[in-house]
């Protein structure tokens, strides 16, 4: 595994004596970080490029102008290929307590972006009196709690037959085999695979495949690929069929989705936010997993 390029403070963020701070990194790098964790919660905001991390039992791909929320104590490792710019925001555990205890991808609106950058340790504006810092932290936490979470999760199953099936689909997302055809390949009946999918992922085979396609589409569209090309690579017979699936899953078209990232005004409503629901006594981990695009 390749070492991560040096980031000031990366090795000892828990020792930084500030309740909230951010580190901004811009690099051209191909490789992986070593798995690590820290007590502070972390928000990895992607300013440019596409970041892929392994955390909470899954692989997450974060498009530009989105961020991955990593609660304190969660082990994670990153993978990059090419030029990327990231702002990593670190928050003391006590301050992060009202926020979600699971990983999640956030839609970062412009005001939240400016707050993240305001806490940059290397910025000339980083020095501030305690009163001003406390007020800004309060606003930051309010904005984080209200930040929309992207409704994309792709749980990975543990059953060996499902793992063979899902790994094949990740490697070749354009394959359009039916569940019966997959069953013949992995040695399981249609009924068995359907039951296992529901039990181990909480969704049907068709829904799981759509979630896979949405995740890969977001990654590739964020890298500038044309909708036409993405639809073809994922096995859709027409652009309209792909856009219809995208709209069903995310409530908007690809063009509007990325337009919202620029404008900071999401059209989608009734979405989960990062604020923890204190009334929910059962915490279910549903990682927003977007599979790695293998070379």
C-alpha positions as CSV (number, residue, x, y, z in Angstrom):
1,X,0.0,0.0,0.0
2,X,1.4,3.4,-1.0
3,X,1.9,6.0,1.7
4,X,-0.4,9.0,1.8
5,X,1.3,12.3,0.7
6,X,2.3,14.3,3.8
7,X,-0.3,16.5,5.2
8,X,0.6,18.8,8.2
9,X,-1.1,17.3,11.3
10,X,-2.4,14.3,9.5
11,X,-0.6,11.9,11.8
12,X,-1.8,13.6,15.0
13,X,-5.1,15.4,14.5
14,X,-6.2,14.3,18.0
15,X,-3.3,16.2,19.5
16,X,-4.4,19.6,17.9
17,X,-5.6,21.8,20.8
18,X,-8.5,23.3,18.9
19,X,-12.2,22.1,19.1
20,X,-12.6,22.6,15.4
21,X,-10.1,23.0,12.6
22,X,-9.6,22.1,8.9
23,X,-6.7,21.0,6.8
24,X,-6.6,21.7,3.0
25,X,-4.7,19.4,0.8
26,X,-4.1,19.6,-3.0
27,X,-2.0,16.9,-4.6
28,X,-1.5,14.7,-7.6
29,X,-1.3,11.2,-6.2
30,X,-2.0,7.6,-7.2
31,X,-2.2,5.2,-4.3
32,X,-3.9,4.5,-1.0
33,X,-3.7,5.7,2.5
34,X,-3.0,3.3,5.3
35,X,-6.1,2.5,7.4
36,X,-6.3,4.8,10.4
37,X,-8.8,6.4,12.8
38,X,-8.9,9.2,15.3
39,X,-11.1,10.3,18.1
40,X,-12.2,13.5,16.4
41,X,-15.0,13.3,13.9
42,X,-14.0,14.1,10.3
43,X,-15.7,15.7,7.4
44,X,-13.8,15.1,4.1
45,X,-15.0,17.8,1.7
46,X,-14.0,17.3,-1.9
47,X,-13.2,20.6,-3.6
48,X,-12.0,19.1,-6.8
49,X,-11.4,15.6,-8.1
50,X,-13.1,12.4,-6.9
51,X,-12.2,10.7,-3.6
52,X,-12.8,7.0,-2.8
53,X,-12.6,5.7,0.8
54,X,-13.1,2.5,2.5
55,X,-15.0,2.9,5.8
56,X,-17.8,1.3,7.8
57,X,-17.6,-1.9,5.9
58,X,-18.0,-0.4,2.5
59,X,-16.4,1.7,-0.3
60,X,-17.6,5.2,-0.7
61,X,-16.9,7.5,-3.7
62,X,-17.4,11.3,-3.0
63,X,-18.1,13.6,-6.0
64,X,-16.9,17.2,-6.0
65,X,-18.8,19.6,-3.7
66,X,-19.9,16.7,-1.6
67,X,-18.3,15.5,1.6
68,X,-18.0,12.2,3.5
69,X,-18.9,12.3,7.2
70,X,-16.7,10.0,9.3
71,X,-17.7,9.7,13.0
72,X,-14.8,9.5,15.5
73,X,-13.3,6.1,16.0
74,X,-14.3,4.8,12.5
75,X,-11.3,3.3,10.7
76,X,-10.9,4.5,7.1
77,X,-8.5,4.4,4.2
78,X,-8.5,6.5,1.0
79,X,-7.6,5.8,-2.6
80,X,-6.9,8.5,-5.2
81,X,-5.9,8.5,-8.8
82,X,-4.9,11.9,-10.2
83,X,-5.3,15.5,-9.0
84,X,-7.5,16.1,-6.0
85,X,-8.2,18.9,-3.5
86,X,-9.7,18.1,-0.2
87,X,-10.6,20.1,2.9
88,X,-10.7,17.8,6.0
89,X,-12.7,19.3,8.9
90,X,-12.0,17.8,12.4
91,X,-14.4,18.2,15.3
92,X,-13.9,17.2,18.9
93,X,-16.1,14.2,20.0
94,X,-18.2,16.2,22.4
95,X,-19.2,18.7,19.8
96,X,-19.9,16.0,17.2
97,X,-22.2,14.1,19.6
98,X,-25.4,15.6,18.2
99,X,-24.5,14.5,14.7
100,X,-25.0,11.1,13.0
101,X,-23.1,8.1,14.3
102,X,-22.9,6.5,10.9
103,X,-20.9,7.5,7.8
104,X,-22.8,9.4,5.1
105,X,-22.3,11.6,2.1
106,X,-23.4,15.2,2.5
107,X,-24.5,17.8,-0.1
108,X,-22.3,20.8,0.8
109,X,-24.0,24.1,0.2
110,X,-22.0,27.3,-0.3
111,X,-22.4,28.7,3.2
112,X,-21.2,25.4,4.8
113,X,-18.3,25.4,2.4
114,X,-17.2,28.8,3.5
115,X,-17.4,27.8,7.1
116,X,-15.3,24.7,6.5
117,X,-12.6,26.8,4.8
118,X,-12.9,29.5,7.5
119,X,-11.4,27.0,10.0
120,X,-8.3,26.2,7.8
121,X,-5.4,26.2,10.2
122,X,-3.1,27.8,7.6
123,X,-5.4,30.6,6.7
124,X,-4.5,34.1,7.8
125,X,-8.0,34.3,9.3
126,X,-7.5,31.2,11.4
127,X,-6.6,33.2,14.5
128,X,-9.6,34.4,16.3
129,X,-10.7,35.2,19.8
130,X,-12.5,32.5,21.9
131,X,-15.8,34.3,21.7
132,X,-15.8,34.6,17.9
133,X,-14.6,31.0,17.5
134,X,-17.4,29.7,19.7
135,X,-20.0,31.6,17.7
136,X,-18.7,30.3,14.4
137,X,-18.5,26.8,15.8
138,X,-22.2,27.0,16.8
139,X,-23.2,28.2,13.3
140,X,-21.0,25.4,11.8
141,X,-22.7,22.7,13.8
142,X,-26.1,24.1,12.9
143,X,-25.2,24.0,9.2
144,X,-23.8,20.5,9.5
145,X,-26.9,19.2,11.3
146,X,-29.1,20.6,8.5
147,X,-26.9,19.4,5.6
148,X,-28.8,17.0,3.3
149,X,-27.5,13.4,3.2
150,X,-27.4,11.8,-0.2
151,X,-29.9,8.9,-0.4
152,X,-27.4,6.5,-1.9
153,X,-26.4,3.3,-0.1
154,X,-25.2,0.0,-1.5
155,X,-24.7,-2.6,1.3
156,X,-22.4,-5.4,0.4
157,X,-23.6,-8.9,1.3
158,X,-21.6,-11.6,3.1
159,X,-23.2,-14.7,1.5
160,X,-20.5,-16.2,-0.8
161,X,-23.0,-16.6,-3.7
162,X,-24.2,-13.0,-3.4
163,X,-20.6,-11.8,-3.1
164,X,-19.7,-13.6,-6.4
165,X,-22.7,-12.0,-8.0
166,X,-22.2,-8.5,-6.7
167,X,-18.4,-8.5,-7.4
168,X,-19.1,-9.5,-11.0
169,X,-21.6,-6.7,-11.3
170,X,-19.2,-4.2,-9.9
171,X,-16.5,-5.4,-12.3
172,X,-18.9,-5.3,-15.2
173,X,-21.8,-2.9,-14.4
174,X,-23.1,-3.0,-18.0
175,X,-24.1,-6.7,-17.7
176,X,-27.9,-7.0,-17.9
177,X,-28.4,-10.6,-16.7
178,X,-31.6,-11.4,-15.0
179,X,-31.6,-12.8,-11.5
180,X,-32.4,-16.2,-13.0
181,X,-29.4,-16.0,-15.2
182,X,-27.2,-14.9,-12.3
183,X,-28.6,-17.8,-10.2
184,X,-27.4,-20.3,-12.9
185,X,-23.9,-18.8,-12.7
186,X,-23.6,-18.8,-8.9
187,X,-25.5,-22.0,-8.2
188,X,-28.7,-20.7,-6.5
189,X,-32.3,-20.5,-7.4
190,X,-34.2,-17.3,-8.2
191,X,-36.1,-17.6,-5.0
192,X,-33.0,-18.2,-2.9
193,X,-31.2,-15.2,-4.4
194,X,-34.2,-12.9,-4.0
195,X,-34.5,-13.9,-0.3
196,X,-30.8,-13.5,0.3
197,X,-30.8,-10.0,-1.3
198,X,-33.6,-8.8,0.8
199,X,-32.2,-10.3,4.0
200,X,-28.6,-9.2,3.6
201,X,-29.0,-5.8,1.8
202,X,-32.5,-4.8,2.7
203,X,-33.4,-4.3,-0.9
204,X,-34.4,-6.3,-4.0
205,X,-31.9,-7.4,-6.7
206,X,-33.3,-4.8,-9.1
207,X,-33.1,-2.0,-6.5
208,X,-29.5,-3.0,-5.6
209,X,-28.4,-2.9,-9.2
210,X,-30.0,0.5,-9.6
211,X,-28.2,1.8,-6.6
212,X,-25.0,0.5,-8.1
213,X,-25.6,2.3,-11.3
214,X,-26.5,5.6,-9.6
215,X,-23.3,5.5,-7.6
216,X,-21.1,4.7,-10.6
217,X,-23.0,7.4,-12.6
218,X,-22.3,10.0,-10.0
219,X,-18.6,9.2,-10.0
220,X,-18.3,9.3,-13.7
221,X,-20.5,12.3,-14.4
222,X,-18.5,14.2,-11.7
223,X,-15.3,13.5,-13.7
224,X,-16.9,15.1,-16.8
225,X,-18.1,12.1,-18.8
226,X,-21.1,12.6,-21.0
227,X,-24.5,11.2,-19.9
228,X,-24.7,9.4,-23.3
229,X,-21.4,7.5,-22.6
230,X,-22.3,6.7,-19.0
231,X,-25.7,5.4,-20.0
232,X,-24.1,3.1,-22.6
233,X,-21.4,1.9,-20.3
234,X,-24.0,0.9,-17.7
235,X,-26.0,-1.1,-20.3
236,X,-29.0,1.2,-20.9
237,X,-30.6,1.0,-24.3
238,X,-31.3,4.8,-24.4
239,X,-30.4,8.0,-22.5
240,X,-34.1,8.4,-21.6
241,X,-34.2,5.0,-19.8
242,X,-31.0,6.0,-17.8
243,X,-32.4,9.4,-16.9
244,X,-35.7,7.9,-15.8
245,X,-33.8,5.5,-13.5
246,X,-31.7,8.3,-12.1
247,X,-34.7,10.4,-11.4
248,X,-36.5,7.6,-9.6
249,X,-33.5,7.1,-7.4
250,X,-32.5,10.7,-6.6
251,X,-35.6,12.6,-7.4
252,X,-34.0,14.7,-10.2
253,X,-32.1,14.4,-13.5
254,X,-28.3,14.2,-13.8
255,X,-28.1,17.8,-15.2
256,X,-30.2,19.2,-12.4
257,X,-28.4,17.2,-9.8
258,X,-25.0,18.7,-10.7
259,X,-26.7,22.1,-11.3
260,X,-27.8,22.0,-7.6
261,X,-24.2,21.4,-6.6
262,X,-23.2,24.6,-8.3
263,X,-26.2,26.7,-7.1
264,X,-26.3,25.1,-3.7
265,X,-30.1,24.9,-3.9
266,X,-31.3,21.3,-3.8
267,X,-34.7,20.7,-5.3
268,X,-35.3,17.4,-3.4
269,X,-37.3,17.6,-0.3
270,X,-37.9,15.4,2.8
271,X,-34.4,14.1,2.8
272,X,-32.5,12.9,5.8
273,X,-29.9,15.3,7.3
274,X,-26.8,14.8,9.4
275,X,-28.5,15.7,12.6
276,X,-29.0,12.6,14.7
277,X,-32.6,11.5,15.5
278,X,-32.6,11.1,19.2
279,X,-36.0,9.3,19.1
280,X,-34.5,6.5,17.1
281,X,-33.2,3.9,19.6
282,X,-32.1,1.5,16.9
283,X,-29.0,2.6,15.0
284,X,-28.8,0.9,11.6
285,X,-25.6,1.3,9.6
286,X,-26.5,1.9,6.0
287,X,-23.2,3.1,4.3
288,X,-23.4,5.2,1.2
289,X,-21.2,2.8,-0.8
290,X,-20.1,3.6,-4.4
291,X,-17.9,0.8,-5.7
292,X,-14.4,1.5,-6.8
293,X,-13.9,1.8,-10.5
294,X,-11.2,-0.7,-11.1
295,X,-8.6,0.0,-13.9
